[in-house]
Amino acid sequence: MGSLPAGRSAMLRDVMSVVQAVPGGRGLGAVYWEPTWTAVAGNGWDPADPSSGNGRENQALFDFTDRALPALTQFAHQ
């Protein structure tokens, strides 16, 4: 998954293109698991250590200031 906004947008565009190209219109869509999942202080991976984090904790479609990233527009892919 792209870590930069442009890379994430390109990845999602490619996924949507593959889904759209499924024969017989059987590519119904894609699911982006937890697009609102951004880092929140005190919400880590380890329940015993709330400050624990993860290098992939912001794979969301929003930045750390809750603004939509360009990748979000890929869900309007035609």
All heavy atoms as a GROMACS GRO file, in nm:
protein
  579
    1MET      N    1   0.084  -0.117   0.000
    1MET     CA    2   0.000   0.000   0.000
    1MET      C    3   0.088   0.123   0.000
    1MET      O    4   0.185   0.128   0.074
    1MET     CB    5  -0.087  -0.004   0.125
    1MET     CG    6  -0.212   0.072   0.112
    1MET     SD    7  -0.322   0.046   0.250
    1MET     CE    8  -0.357  -0.126   0.238
    2GLY      N    9   0.057   0.220  -0.081
    2GLY     CA   10   0.138   0.339  -0.088
    2GLY      C   11   0.138   0.416   0.042
    2GLY      O   12   0.034   0.436   0.102
    3SER      N   13   0.255   0.457   0.087
    3SER     CA   14   0.261   0.532   0.211
    3SER      C   15   0.244   0.682   0.187
    3SER      O   16   0.208   0.754   0.276
    3SER     CB   17   0.392   0.505   0.283
    3SER     OG   18   0.501   0.544   0.201
    4LEU      N   19   0.271   0.728   0.066
    4LEU     CA   20   0.249   0.868   0.033
    4LEU      C   21   0.112   0.883  -0.030
    4LEU      O   22   0.062   0.791  -0.095
    4LEU     CB   23   0.356   0.915  -0.065
    4LEU     CG   24   0.500   0.909  -0.013
    4LEU    CD1   25   0.597   0.942  -0.125
    4LEU    CD2   26   0.520   1.002   0.104
    5PRO      N   27   0.049   0.998  -0.012
    5PRO     CA   28  -0.086   1.016  -0.069
    5PRO      C   29  -0.096   0.982  -0.218
    5PRO      O   30  -0.191   0.916  -0.259
    5PRO     CB   31  -0.116   1.163  -0.043
    5PRO     CG   32  -0.041   1.193   0.083
    5PRO     CD   33   0.088   1.114   0.069
    6ALA      N   34   0.001   1.020  -0.298
    6ALA     CA   35  -0.005   0.991  -0.442
    6ALA      C   36   0.006   0.841  -0.468
    6ALA      O   37  -0.063   0.788  -0.555
    6ALA     CB   38   0.106   1.066  -0.517
    7GLY      N   39   0.091   0.774  -0.394
    7GLY     CA   40   0.105   0.629  -0.410
    7GLY      C   41  -0.020   0.554  -0.368
    7GLY      O   42  -0.062   0.458  -0.433
    8ARG      N   43  -0.080   0.600  -0.262
    8ARG     CA   44  -0.204   0.536  -0.215
    8ARG      C   45  -0.315   0.556  -0.317
    8ARG      O   46  -0.392   0.466  -0.346
    8ARG     CB   47  -0.243   0.596  -0.080
    8ARG     CG   48  -0.348   0.517  -0.011
    8ARG     CD   49  -0.364   0.554   0.134
    8ARG     NE   50  -0.233   0.566   0.196
    8ARG     CZ   51  -0.209   0.636   0.305
    8ARG    NH1   52  -0.306   0.698   0.366
    8ARG    NH2   53  -0.089   0.643   0.357
    9SER      N   54  -0.322   0.675  -0.375
    9SER     CA   55  -0.423   0.703  -0.476
    9SER      C   56  -0.401   0.616  -0.600
    9SER      O   57  -0.496   0.559  -0.655
    9SER     CB   58  -0.420   0.852  -0.513
    9SER     OG   59  -0.526   0.884  -0.598
   10ALA      N   60  -0.276   0.603  -0.644
   10ALA     CA   61  -0.245   0.521  -0.762
   10ALA      C   62  -0.278   0.374  -0.736
   10ALA      O   63  -0.334   0.306  -0.823
   10ALA     CB   64  -0.098   0.535  -0.798
   11MET      N   65  -0.248   0.326  -0.617
   11MET     CA   66  -0.278   0.187  -0.582
   11MET      C   67  -0.428   0.162  -0.586
   11MET      O   68  -0.477   0.066  -0.646
   11MET     CB   69  -0.223   0.153  -0.443
   11MET     CG   70  -0.251   0.012  -0.394
   11MET     SD   71  -0.411  -0.020  -0.314
   11MET     CE   72  -0.416   0.101  -0.185
   12LEU      N   73  -0.503   0.252  -0.527
   12LEU     CA   74  -0.648   0.235  -0.524
   12LEU      C   75  -0.708   0.248  -0.664
   12LEU      O   76  -0.800   0.176  -0.700
   12LEU     CB   77  -0.710   0.335  -0.427
   12LEU     CG   78  -0.851   0.307  -0.381
   12LEU    CD1   79  -0.870   0.164  -0.333
   12LEU    CD2   80  -0.889   0.404  -0.270
   13ARG      N   81  -0.656   0.338  -0.744
   13ARG     CA   82  -0.700   0.352  -0.884
   13ARG      C   83  -0.678   0.221  -0.959
   13ARG      O   84  -0.766   0.174  -1.032
   13ARG     CB   85  -0.623   0.464  -0.953
   13ARG     CG   86  -0.665   0.484  -1.098
   13ARG     CD   87  -0.561   0.558  -1.179
   13ARG     NE   88  -0.439   0.479  -1.184
   13ARG     CZ   89  -0.317   0.528  -1.160
   13ARG    NH1   90  -0.298   0.654  -1.129
   13ARG    NH2   91  -0.212   0.450  -1.166
   14ASP      N   92  -0.562   0.158  -0.937
   14ASP     CA   93  -0.532   0.032  -1.005
   14ASP      C   94  -0.626  -0.080  -0.960
   14ASP      O   95  -0.674  -0.158  -1.041
   14ASP     CB   96  -0.387  -0.008  -0.981
   14ASP     CG   97  -0.288   0.085  -1.048
   14ASP    OD1   98  -0.329   0.167  -1.133
   14ASP    OD2   99  -0.167   0.076  -1.015
   15VAL      N  100  -0.654  -0.084  -0.830
   15VAL     CA  101  -0.747  -0.186  -0.779
   15VAL      C  102  -0.885  -0.166  -0.840
   15VAL      O  103  -0.948  -0.261  -0.887
   15VAL     CB  104  -0.756  -0.181  -0.624
   15VAL    CG1  105  -0.872  -0.264  -0.572
   15VAL    CG2  106  -0.625  -0.228  -0.562
   16MET      N  107  -0.931  -0.042  -0.844
   16MET     CA  108  -1.064  -0.014  -0.900
   16MET      C  109  -1.069  -0.049  -1.049
   16MET      O  110  -1.171  -0.098  -1.098
   16MET     CB  111  -1.101   0.132  -0.880
   16MET     CG  112  -1.117   0.170  -0.735
   16MET     SD  113  -1.246   0.075  -0.654
   16MET     CE  114  -1.286   0.183  -0.520
   17SER      N  115  -0.959  -0.026  -1.121
   17SER     CA  116  -0.955  -0.061  -1.263
   17SER      C  117  -0.965  -0.211  -1.284
   17SER      O  118  -1.034  -0.258  -1.375
   17SER     CB  119  -0.825  -0.009  -1.327
   17SER     OG  120  -0.826   0.131  -1.330
   18VAL      N  121  -0.897  -0.288  -1.201
   18VAL     CA  122  -0.904  -0.434  -1.210
   18VAL      C  123  -1.045  -0.483  -1.179
   18VAL      O  124  -1.101  -0.567  -1.251
   18VAL     CB  125  -0.801  -0.500  -1.114
   18VAL    CG1  126  -0.825  -0.649  -1.101
   18VAL    CG2  127  -0.659  -0.472  -1.163
   19VAL      N  128  -1.106  -0.429  -1.076
   19VAL     CA  129  -1.242  -0.469  -1.039
   19VAL      C  130  -1.339  -0.435  -1.152
   19VAL      O  131  -1.423  -0.517  -1.189
   19VAL     CB  132  -1.286  -0.400  -0.908
   19VAL    CG1  133  -1.434  -0.421  -0.881
   19VAL    CG2  134  -1.203  -0.452  -0.791
   20GLN      N  135  -1.324  -0.318  -1.210
   20GLN     CA  136  -1.414  -0.276  -1.318
   20GLN      C  137  -1.398  -0.364  -1.442
   20GLN      O  138  -1.492  -0.383  -1.518
   20GLN     CB  139  -1.387  -0.130  -1.353
   20GLN     CG  140  -1.487  -0.072  -1.449
   20GLN     CD  141  -1.461   0.076  -1.475
   20GLN    OE1  142  -1.349   0.123  -1.463
   20GLN    NE2  143  -1.566   0.147  -1.510
   21ALA      N  144  -1.279  -0.420  -1.462
   21ALA     CA  145  -1.251  -0.501  -1.580
   21ALA      C  146  -1.293  -0.647  -1.567
   21ALA      O  147  -1.280  -0.724  -1.662
   21ALA     CB  148  -1.101  -0.494  -1.612
   22VAL      N  149  -1.347  -0.687  -1.452
   22VAL     CA  150  -1.391  -0.825  -1.434
   22VAL      C  151  -1.503  -0.853  -1.535
   22VAL      O  152  -1.599  -0.776  -1.546
   22VAL     CB  153  -1.439  -0.851  -1.290
   22VAL    CG1  154  -1.501  -0.988  -1.276
   22VAL    CG2  155  -1.324  -0.833  -1.192
   23PRO      N  156  -1.490  -0.961  -1.611
   23PRO     CA  157  -1.590  -0.992  -1.714
   23PRO      C  158  -1.732  -1.006  -1.659
   23PRO      O  159  -1.753  -1.048  -1.545
   23PRO     CB  160  -1.543  -1.126  -1.771
   23PRO     CG  161  -1.398  -1.133  -1.739
   23PRO     CD  162  -1.382  -1.060  -1.608
   24GLY      N  163  -1.827  -0.971  -1.743
   24GLY     CA  164  -1.968  -0.988  -1.707
   24GLY      C  165  -2.017  -0.893  -1.600
   24GLY      O  166  -2.121  -0.917  -1.539
   25GLY      N  167  -1.945  -0.786  -1.574
   25GLY     CA  168  -1.988  -0.692  -1.471
   25GLY      C  169  -1.989  -0.750  -1.332
   25GLY      O  170  -2.060  -0.702  -1.243
   26ARG      N  171  -1.910  -0.856  -1.311
   26ARG     CA  172  -1.910  -0.922  -1.180
   26ARG      C  173  -1.819  -0.854  -1.077
   26ARG      O  174  -1.817  -0.893  -0.962
   26ARG     CB  175  -1.872  -1.068  -1.196
   26ARG     CG  176  -1.977  -1.145  -1.272
   26ARG     CD  177  -1.937  -1.290  -1.287
   26ARG     NE  178  -2.032  -1.361  -1.369
   26ARG     CZ  179  -2.124  -1.442  -1.319
   26ARG    NH1  180  -2.133  -1.462  -1.191
   26ARG    NH2  181  -2.207  -1.502  -1.401
   27GLY      N  182  -1.743  -0.757  -1.120
   27GLY     CA  183  -1.661  -0.680  -1.026
   27GLY      C  184  -1.746  -0.573  -0.964
   27GLY      O  185  -1.763  -0.465  -1.019
   28LEU      N  186  -1.804  -0.601  -0.850
   28LEU     CA  187  -1.904  -0.512  -0.792
   28LEU      C  188  -1.844  -0.394  -0.716
   28LEU      O  189  -1.913  -0.295  -0.695
   28LEU     CB  190  -1.995  -0.591  -0.699
   28LEU     CG  191  -2.074  -0.703  -0.766
   28LEU    CD1  192  -2.157  -0.779  -0.664
   28LEU    CD2  193  -2.164  -0.646  -0.875
   29GLY      N  194  -1.722  -0.405  -0.671
   29GLY     CA  195  -1.662  -0.295  -0.595
   29GLY      C  196  -1.546  -0.343  -0.513
   29GLY      O  197  -1.500  -0.456  -0.526
   30ALA      N  198  -1.498  -0.256  -0.428
   30ALA     CA  199  -1.384  -0.287  -0.343
   30ALA      C  200  -1.413  -0.236  -0.202
   30ALA      O  201  -1.489  -0.140  -0.185
   30ALA     CB  202  -1.259  -0.221  -0.398
   31VAL      N  203  -1.351  -0.298  -0.106
   31VAL     CA  204  -1.364  -0.256   0.033
   31VAL      C  205  -1.227  -0.208   0.079
   31VAL      O  206  -1.127  -0.277   0.059
   31VAL     CB  207  -1.410  -0.372   0.124
   31VAL    CG1  208  -1.409  -0.331   0.270
   31VAL    CG2  209  -1.548  -0.419   0.082
   32TYR      N  210  -1.220  -0.092   0.137
   32TYR     CA  211  -1.096  -0.038   0.194
   32TYR      C  212  -1.113  -0.048   0.344
   32TYR      O  213  -1.192   0.026   0.404
   32TYR     CB  214  -1.077   0.106   0.149
   32TYR     CG  215  -0.938   0.158   0.172
   32TYR    CD1  216  -0.847   0.162   0.069
   32TYR    CD2  217  -0.898   0.204   0.297
   32TYR    CE1  218  -0.719   0.211   0.088
   32TYR    CE2  219  -0.771   0.252   0.317
   32TYR     CZ  220  -0.681   0.256   0.213
   32TYR     OH  221  -0.555   0.304   0.234
   33TRP      N  222  -1.042  -0.142   0.404
   33TRP     CA  223  -1.062  -0.169   0.546
   33TRP      C  224  -1.025  -0.048   0.629
   33TRP      O  225  -0.913  -0.002   0.627
   33TRP     CB  226  -0.980  -0.291   0.589
   33TRP     CG  227  -1.010  -0.330   0.728
   33TRP    CD1  228  -0.933  -0.307   0.839
   33TRP    CD2  229  -1.126  -0.399   0.774
   33TRP    NE1  230  -0.994  -0.355   0.949
   33TRP    CE2  231  -1.114  -0.413   0.914
   33TRP    CE3  232  -1.239  -0.448   0.712
   33TRP    CZ2  233  -1.210  -0.476   0.990
   33TRP    CZ3  234  -1.335  -0.511   0.789
   33TRP    CH2  235  -1.319  -0.525   0.926
   34GLU      N  236  -1.116   0.000   0.703
   34GLU     CA  237  -1.105   0.110   0.797
   34GLU      C  238  -1.038   0.234   0.739
   34GLU      O  239  -0.928   0.273   0.779
   34GLU     CB  240  -1.033   0.064   0.923
   34GLU     CG  241  -1.049   0.157   1.041
   34GLU     CD  242  -1.193   0.201   1.066
   34GLU    OE1  243  -1.270   0.127   1.124
   34GLU    OE2  244  -1.228   0.313   1.025
   35PRO      N  245  -1.105   0.301   0.645
   35PRO     CA  246  -1.048   0.421   0.584
   35PRO      C  247  -1.033   0.539   0.679
   35PRO      O  248  -0.966   0.636   0.648
   35PRO     CB  249  -1.147   0.454   0.472
   35PRO     CG  250  -1.276   0.395   0.519
   35PRO     CD  251  -1.238   0.271   0.595
   36THR      N  252  -1.094   0.530   0.797
   36THR     CA  253  -1.085   0.640   0.893
   36THR      C  254  -0.984   0.611   1.004
   36THR      O  255  -0.976   0.686   1.101
   36THR     CB  256  -1.222   0.668   0.958
   36THR    OG1  257  -1.265   0.551   1.028
   36THR    CG2  258  -1.325   0.708   0.854
   37TRP      N  259  -0.906   0.505   0.989
   37TRP     CA  260  -0.813   0.463   1.094
   37TRP      C  261  -0.687   0.548   1.090
   37TRP      O  262  -0.599   0.526   1.010
   37TRP     CB  263  -0.780   0.317   1.076
   37TRP     CG  264  -0.683   0.261   1.174
   37TRP    CD1  265  -0.654   0.306   1.299
   37TRP    CD2  266  -0.604   0.144   1.155
   37TRP    NE1  267  -0.562   0.226   1.358
   37TRP    CE2  268  -0.530   0.126   1.272
   37TRP    CE3  269  -0.589   0.054   1.051
   37TRP    CZ2  270  -0.442   0.021   1.288
   37TRP    CZ3  271  -0.501  -0.051   1.068
   37TRP    CH2  272  -0.430  -0.067   1.184
   38THR      N  273  -0.679   0.646   1.175
   38THR     CA  274  -0.559   0.728   1.188
   38THR      C  275  -0.508   0.715   1.331
   38THR      O  276  -0.581   0.671   1.421
   38THR     CB  277  -0.587   0.876   1.157
   38THR    OG1  278  -0.694   0.922   1.238
   38THR    CG2  279  -0.622   0.896   1.011
   39ALA      N  280  -0.385   0.752   1.350
   39ALA     CA  281  -0.324   0.741   1.482
   39ALA      C  282  -0.395   0.831   1.582
   39ALA      O  283  -0.425   0.946   1.553
   39ALA     CB  284  -0.177   0.777   1.475
   40VAL      N  285  -0.420   0.776   1.700
   40VAL     CA  286  -0.481   0.852   1.808
   40VAL      C  287  -0.395   0.829   1.931
   40VAL      O  288  -0.364   0.714   1.965
   40VAL     CB  289  -0.626   0.803   1.835
   40VAL    CG1  290  -0.684   0.873   1.957
   40VAL    CG2  291  -0.713   0.825   1.714
   41ALA      N  292  -0.356   0.934   1.997
   41ALA     CA  293  -0.273   0.920   2.117
   41ALA      C  294  -0.339   0.828   2.218
   41ALA      O  295  -0.458   0.839   2.244
   41ALA     CB  296  -0.249   1.058   2.178
   42GLY      N  297  -0.262   0.735   2.273
   42GLY     CA  298  -0.312   0.642   2.373
   42GLY      C  299  -0.383   0.522   2.315
   42GLY      O  300  -0.442   0.443   2.387
   43ASN      N  301  -0.380   0.505   2.184
   43ASN     CA  302  -0.449   0.395   2.120
   43ASN      C  303  -0.347   0.314   2.040
   43ASN      O  304  -0.337   0.327   1.919
   43ASN     CB  305  -0.560   0.448   2.029
   43ASN     CG  306  -0.645   0.337   1.974
   43ASN    OD1  307  -0.645   0.226   2.023
   43ASN    ND2  308  -0.718   0.366   1.868
   44GLY      N  309  -0.269   0.231   2.109
   44GLY     CA  310  -0.165   0.152   2.044
   44GLY      C  311  -0.208   0.009   2.019
   44GLY      O  312  -0.320  -0.032   2.048
   45TRP      N  313  -0.115  -0.069   1.967
   45TRP     CA  314  -0.142  -0.210   1.936
   45TRP      C  315  -0.142  -0.298   2.060
   45TRP      O  316  -0.208  -0.400   2.064
   45TRP     CB  317  -0.037  -0.261   1.838
   45TRP     CG  318  -0.057  -0.208   1.701
   45TRP    CD1  319   0.002  -0.097   1.647
   45TRP    CD2  320  -0.144  -0.259   1.601
   45TRP    NE1  321  -0.041  -0.076   1.519
   45TRP    CE2  322  -0.132  -0.176   1.488
   45TRP    CE3  323  -0.230  -0.367   1.595
   45TRP    CZ2  324  -0.202  -0.197   1.371
   45TRP    CZ3  325  -0.299  -0.388   1.478
   45TRP    CH2  326  -0.285  -0.304   1.368
   46ASP      N  327  -0.061  -0.262   2.158
   46ASP     CA  328  -0.044  -0.344   2.278
   46ASP      C  329  -0.133  -0.290   2.389
   46ASP      O  330  -0.111  -0.179   2.438
   46ASP     CB  331   0.104  -0.340   2.320
   46ASP     CG  332   0.133  -0.423   2.441
   46ASP    OD1  333   0.039  -0.482   2.501
   46ASP    OD2  334   0.252  -0.431   2.478
   47PRO      N  335  -0.235  -0.366   2.431
   47PRO     CA  336  -0.326  -0.317   2.536
   47PRO      C  337  -0.252  -0.281   2.666
   47PRO      O  338  -0.298  -0.196   2.741
   47PRO     CB  339  -0.423  -0.432   2.560
   47PRO     CG  340  -0.411  -0.520   2.440
   47PRO     CD  341  -0.274  -0.498   2.382
   48ALA      N  342  -0.139  -0.346   2.691
   48ALA     CA  343  -0.062  -0.316   2.812
   48ALA      C  344   0.022  -0.190   2.796
   48ALA      O  345   0.076  -0.138   2.893
   48ALA     CB  346   0.027  -0.435   2.847
   49ASP      N  347   0.039  -0.142   2.674
   49ASP     CA  348   0.120  -0.024   2.647
   49ASP      C  349   0.046   0.068   2.550
   49ASP      O  350   0.062   0.059   2.429
   49ASP     CB  351   0.254  -0.066   2.588
   49ASP     CG  352   0.344   0.052   2.556
   49ASP    OD1  353   0.310   0.167   2.595
   49ASP    OD2  354   0.448   0.031   2.492
   50PRO      N  355  -0.038   0.157   2.603
   50PRO     CA  356  -0.120   0.243   2.517
   50PRO      C  357  -0.038   0.333   2.425
   50PRO      O  358  -0.090   0.384   2.326
   50PRO     CB  359  -0.203   0.327   2.614
   50PRO     CG  360  -0.175   0.278   2.749
   50PRO     CD  361  -0.063   0.180   2.743
   51SER      N  362   0.090   0.354   2.455
   51SER     CA  363   0.170   0.439   2.368
   51SER      C  364   0.234   0.360   2.254
   51SER      O  365   0.302   0.418   2.170
   51SER     CB  366   0.279   0.509   2.450
   51SER     OG  367   0.372   0.414   2.499
   52SER      N  368   0.210   0.228   2.250
   52SER     CA  369   0.267   0.149   2.142
   52SER      C  370   0.203   0.192   2.011
   52SER      O  371   0.088   0.228   2.004
   52SER     CB  372   0.244   0.000   2.166
   52SER     OG  373   0.106  -0.029   2.166
   53GLY      N  374   0.278   0.188   1.906
   53GLY     CA  375   0.227   0.228   1.776
   53GLY      C  376   0.269   0.128   1.671
   53GLY      O  377   0.317   0.020   1.702
   54ASN      N  378   0.253   0.167   1.547
   54ASN     CA  379   0.288   0.079   1.437
   54ASN      C  380   0.319   0.167   1.317
   54ASN      O  381   0.254   0.268   1.295
   54ASN     CB  382   0.169  -0.013   1.407
   54ASN     CG  383   0.200  -0.113   1.300
   54ASN    OD1  384   0.221  -0.078   1.185
   54ASN    ND2  385   0.202  -0.238   1.337
   55GLY      N  386   0.417   0.126   1.238
   55GLY     CA  387   0.454   0.202   1.121
   55GLY      C  388   0.345   0.213   1.017
   55GLY      O  389   0.350   0.294   0.927
   56ARG      N  390   0.242   0.130   1.027
   56ARG     CA  391   0.132   0.132   0.931
   56ARG      C  392   0.004   0.189   0.992
   56ARG      O  393  -0.105   0.166   0.942
   56ARG     CB  394   0.104  -0.009   0.879
   56ARG     CG  395   0.222  -0.067   0.806
   56ARG     CD  396   0.186  -0.202   0.751
   56ARG     NE  397   0.298  -0.266   0.689
   56ARG     CZ  398   0.327  -0.260   0.561
   56ARG    NH1  399   0.252  -0.191   0.480
   56ARG    NH2  400   0.431  -0.320   0.513
   57GLU      N  401   0.018   0.261   1.101
   57GLU     CA  402  -0.103   0.306   1.169
   57GLU      C  403  -0.181   0.412   1.093
   57GLU      O  404  -0.296   0.438   1.124
   57GLU     CB  405  -0.072   0.353   1.310
   57GLU     CG  406   0.017   0.472   1.319
   57GLU     CD  407   0.066   0.495   1.461
   57GLU    OE1  408   0.019   0.429   1.554
   57GLU    OE2  409   0.151   0.581   1.476
   58ASN      N  410  -0.123   0.472   0.993
   58ASN     CA  411  -0.202   0.564   0.911
   58ASN      C  412  -0.207   0.512   0.768
   58ASN      O  413  -0.136   0.559   0.680
   58ASN     CB  414  -0.149   0.706   0.913
   58ASN     CG  415  -0.238   0.799   0.835
   58ASN    OD1  416  -0.355   0.770   0.814
   58ASN    ND2  417  -0.185   0.908   0.788
   59GLN      N  418  -0.291   0.416   0.745
   59GLN     CA  419  -0.319   0.366   0.610
   59GLN      C  420  -0.458   0.414   0.569
   59GLN      O  421  -0.522   0.357   0.483
   59GLN     CB  422  -0.312   0.213   0.607
   59GLN     CG  423  -0.175   0.160   0.633
   59GLN     CD  424  -0.076   0.201   0.525
   59GLN    OE1  425  -0.105   0.194   0.407
   59GLN    NE2  426   0.040   0.245   0.566
   60ALA      N  427  -0.500   0.519   0.634
   60ALA     CA  428  -0.635   0.572   0.614
   60ALA      C  429  -0.647   0.652   0.486
   60ALA      O  430  -0.549   0.677   0.416
   60ALA     CB  431  -0.672   0.660   0.733
   61LEU      N  432  -0.767   0.693   0.457
   61LEU     CA  433  -0.794   0.781   0.344
   61LEU      C  434  -0.807   0.926   0.391
   61LEU      O  435  -0.858   1.012   0.320
   61LEU     CB  436  -0.920   0.736   0.271
   61LEU     CG  437  -0.911   0.598   0.208
   61LEU    CD1  438  -1.042   0.560   0.140
   61LEU    CD2  439  -0.796   0.590   0.109
   62PHE      N  440  -0.760   0.950   0.513
   62PHE     CA  441  -0.759   1.083   0.572
   62PHE      C  442  -0.622   1.106   0.634
   62PHE      O  443  -0.558   1.012   0.679
   62PHE     CB  444  -0.868   1.096   0.680
   62PHE     CG  445  -1.005   1.077   0.625
   62PHE    CD1  446  -1.060   0.950   0.614
   62PHE    CD2  447  -1.078   1.184   0.580
   62PHE    CE1  448  -1.186   0.931   0.560
   62PHE    CE2  449  -1.204   1.167   0.526
   62PHE     CZ  450  -1.258   1.040   0.516
   63ASP      N  451  -0.576   1.232   0.637
   63ASP     CA  452  -0.446   1.259   0.695
   63ASP      C  453  -0.458   1.275   0.847
   63ASP      O  454  -0.566   1.256   0.903
   63ASP     CB  455  -0.380   1.381   0.629
   63ASP     CG  456  -0.452   1.512   0.655
   63ASP    OD1  457  -0.539   1.520   0.745
   63ASP    OD2  458  -0.421   1.609   0.584
   64PHE      N  459  -0.347   1.310   0.911
   64PHE     CA  460  -0.347   1.321   1.057
   64PHE      C  461  -0.426   1.442   1.108
   64PHE      O  462  -0.447   1.456   1.227
   64PHE     CB  463  -0.203   1.325   1.109
   64PHE     CG  464  -0.134   1.193   1.098
   64PHE    CD1  465  -0.034   1.174   1.004
   64PHE    CD2  466  -0.169   1.087   1.180
   64PHE    CE1  467   0.030   1.052   0.993
   64PHE    CE2  468  -0.106   0.964   1.169
   64PHE     CZ  469  -0.007   0.946   1.076
   65THR      N  470  -0.470   1.529   1.018
   65THR     CA  471  -0.555   1.641   1.058
   65THR      C  472  -0.699   1.618   1.013
   65THR      O  473  -0.778   1.712   1.008
   65THR     CB  474  -0.502   1.775   1.001
   65THR    OG1  475  -0.505   1.770   0.859
   65THR    CG2  476  -0.361   1.804   1.050
   66ASP      N  477  -0.731   1.494   0.977
   66ASP     CA  478  -0.866   1.452   0.939
   66ASP      C  479  -0.915   1.509   0.806
   66ASP      O  480  -1.035   1.515   0.781
   66ASP     CB  481  -0.968   1.484   1.049
   66ASP     CG  482  -0.934   1.415   1.180
   66ASP    OD1  483  -0.881   1.301   1.173
   66ASP    OD2  484  -0.956   1.473   1.287
   67ARG      N  485  -0.823   1.547   0.720
   67ARG     CA  486  -0.860   1.593   0.586
   67ARG      C  487  -0.853   1.476   0.489
   67ARG      O  488  -0.763   1.393   0.496
   67ARG     CB  489  -0.766   1.703   0.538
   67ARG     CG  490  -0.782   1.829   0.619
   67ARG     CD  491  -0.697   1.937   0.563
   67ARG     NE  492  -0.703   2.053   0.653
   67ARG     CZ  493  -0.632   2.159   0.639
   67ARG    NH1  494  -0.546   2.169   0.539
   67ARG    NH2  495  -0.643   2.257   0.724
   68ALA      N  496  -0.949   1.470   0.397
   68ALA     CA  497  -0.953   1.362   0.299
   68ALA      C  498  -0.828   1.366   0.210
   68ALA      O  499  -0.785   1.473   0.168
   68ALA     CB  500  -1.077   1.374   0.213
   69LEU      N  501  -0.772   1.249   0.185
   69LEU     CA  502  -0.658   1.236   0.095
   69LEU      C  503  -0.709   1.214  -0.048
   69LEU      O  504  -0.822   1.171  -0.068
   69LEU     CB  505  -0.570   1.119   0.138
   69LEU     CG  506  -0.499   1.138   0.273
   69LEU    CD1  507  -0.432   1.008   0.316
   69LEU    CD2  508  -0.398   1.251   0.266
   70PRO      N  509  -0.626   1.241  -0.149
   70PRO     CA  510  -0.668   1.224  -0.289
   70PRO      C  511  -0.721   1.084  -0.321
   70PRO      O  512  -0.807   1.070  -0.407
   70PRO     CB  513  -0.541   1.254  -0.368
   70PRO     CG  514  -0.460   1.342  -0.279
   70PRO     CD  515  -0.490   1.295  -0.140
   71ALA      N  516  -0.674   0.982  -0.252
   71ALA     CA  517  -0.718   0.845  -0.280
   71ALA      C  518  -0.868   0.827  -0.261
   71ALA      O  519  -0.930   0.743  -0.325
   71ALA     CB  520  -0.643   0.746  -0.192
   72LEU      N  521  -0.928   0.906  -0.176
   72LEU     CA  522  -1.072   0.895  -0.150
   72LEU      C  523  -1.153   0.913  -0.278
   72LEU      O  524  -1.257   0.851  -0.298
   72LEU     CB  525  -1.115   0.994  -0.044
   72LEU     CG  526  -1.256   0.981   0.008
   72LEU    CD1  527  -1.280   0.845   0.073
   72LEU    CD2  528  -1.286   1.091   0.107
   73THR      N  529  -1.103   0.996  -0.369
   73THR     CA  530  -1.175   1.021  -0.494
   73THR      C  531  -1.180   0.898  -0.584
   73THR      O  532  -1.262   0.894  -0.675
   73THR     CB  533  -1.113   1.138  -0.573
   73THR    OG1  534  -0.980   1.103  -0.612
   73THR    CG2  535  -1.110   1.265  -0.488
   74GLN      N  536  -1.096   0.800  -0.560
   74GLN     CA  537  -1.094   0.680  -0.643
   74GLN      C  538  -1.222   0.597  -0.628
   74GLN      O  539  -1.252   0.513  -0.712
   74GLN     CB  540  -0.970   0.595  -0.617
   74GLN     CG  541  -0.840   0.664  -0.652
   74GLN     CD  542  -0.834   0.709  -0.796
   74GLN    OE1  543  -0.883   0.645  -0.887
   74GLN    NE2  544  -0.775   0.825  -0.817
   75PHE      N  545  -1.298   0.622  -0.523
   75PHE     CA  546  -1.424   0.548  -0.508
   75PHE      C  547  -1.530   0.599  -0.603
   75PHE      O  548  -1.635   0.539  -0.619
   75PHE     CB  549  -1.472   0.552  -0.363
   75PHE     CG  550  -1.395   0.455  -0.277
   75PHE    CD1  551  -1.287   0.496  -0.202
   75PHE    CD2  552  -1.430   0.321  -0.276
   75PHE    CE1  553  -1.215   0.406  -0.126
   75PHE    CE2  554  -1.358   0.230  -0.201
   75PHE     CZ  555  -1.252   0.272  -0.127
   76ALA      N  556  -1.501   0.709  -0.673
   76ALA     CA  557  -1.590   0.758  -0.779
   76ALA      C  558  -1.539   0.712  -0.914
   76ALA      O  559  -1.585   0.758  -1.018
   76ALA     CB  560  -1.596   0.910  -0.774
   77HIS      N  561  -1.444   0.618  -0.914
   77HIS     CA  562  -1.380   0.568  -1.036
   77HIS      C  563  -1.486   0.519  -1.134
   77HIS      O  564  -1.576   0.446  -1.099
   77HIS     CB  565  -1.288   0.452  -0.997
   77HIS     CG  566  -1.207   0.398  -1.110
   77HIS    ND1  567  -1.099   0.465  -1.161
   77HIS    CD2  568  -1.218   0.285  -1.179
   77HIS    CE1  569  -1.046   0.395  -1.257
   77HIS    NE2  570  -1.116   0.284  -1.271
   78GLN      N  571  -1.474   0.562  -1.257
   78GLN     CA  572  -1.572   0.525  -1.360
   78GLN      C  573  -1.514   0.424  -1.454
   78GLN      O  574  -1.414   0.434  -1.507
   78GLN     CB  575  -1.615   0.649  -1.436
   78GLN     CG  576  -1.676   0.754  -1.347
   78GLN     CD  577  -1.814   0.720  -1.296
   78GLN    OE1  578  -1.894   0.661  -1.366
   78GLN    NE2  579  -1.844   0.753  -1.172
   0.00000   0.00000   0.00000
